[in-house]
Amino acid sequence: MNKPLLFAAAMNTRMLEHPITQPQINMLKSWGYIEIPTVPKLLACGDKGDGAMAEVGTITDRVFEILGNKPS
């Protein structure tokens, strides 16, 4: 892989906990992709739990960390 690939999933808690989801995430990670984990909060469906996409600031911080340059 020439460039890093990061992914930030977002889904309902039940989807995240489905037996097929973690193996698929692990497959992406085994290919060298970098996961930005989901976070727990009130989801769009009204449920409260894990599965929400990380905050924009968390995602951009991780991108800059991987690229090694953060704008001032």
C-alpha positions in Angstrom: 0.0 0.0 0.0 1.5 3.3 -1.1 -0.8 5.6 1.0 -2.5 5.0 4.3 -6.2 4.3 4.2 -8.2 5.2 7.2 -11.8 4.2 7.8 -14.4 5.6 10.3 -17.5 3.4 10.5 -20.9 4.6 11.6 -23.8 2.3 12.3 -26.5 1.3 14.7 -25.3 -0.6 17.8 -27.0 -3.8 16.8 -25.3 -3.6 13.4 -21.9 -3.1 15.1 -22.6 -6.1 17.4 -23.7 -8.3 14.5 -21.4 -11.4 14.2 -20.3 -10.5 10.7 -19.2 -6.9 11.5 -16.1 -7.5 13.6 -14.6 -10.0 11.2 -15.0 -7.6 8.4 -13.4 -4.8 10.4 -10.6 -7.1 11.3 -10.2 -8.0 7.6 -9.7 -4.3 6.7 -7.2 -3.9 9.5 -5.3 -7.1 8.3 -5.0 -5.3 4.9 -3.2 -2.5 6.6 -6.2 -0.1 6.8 -6.4 2.0 9.9 -9.6 2.0 12.0 -10.9 5.1 13.7 -13.2 3.4 16.2 -16.9 4.2 16.6 -18.0 6.0 19.8 -21.0 5.6 22.1 -23.6 8.3 22.0 -27.2 8.9 21.0 -27.6 7.5 17.5 -29.7 8.8 14.6 -32.1 5.9 15.1 -32.8 7.1 18.7 -30.9 4.3 20.4 -28.1 5.2 22.8 -24.9 3.0 22.4 -21.7 2.3 20.5 -21.7 2.7 16.8 -21.6 6.5 16.1 -18.8 7.8 13.9 -16.0 9.5 15.8 -16.1 13.2 16.1 -14.6 15.2 13.2 -11.8 16.5 15.4 -10.9 13.0 16.4 -10.8 11.9 12.7 -8.8 14.9 11.5 -6.3 14.5 14.5 -5.8 10.9 13.5 -5.3 11.8 9.8 -2.7 14.4 10.7 -1.0 12.0 13.1 -0.7 9.4 10.4 0.5 11.9 7.8 2.9 13.4 10.3 1.9 17.0 9.6 -0.7 19.1 11.3 -1.5 22.6 9.9 -0.9 25.5 12.3 
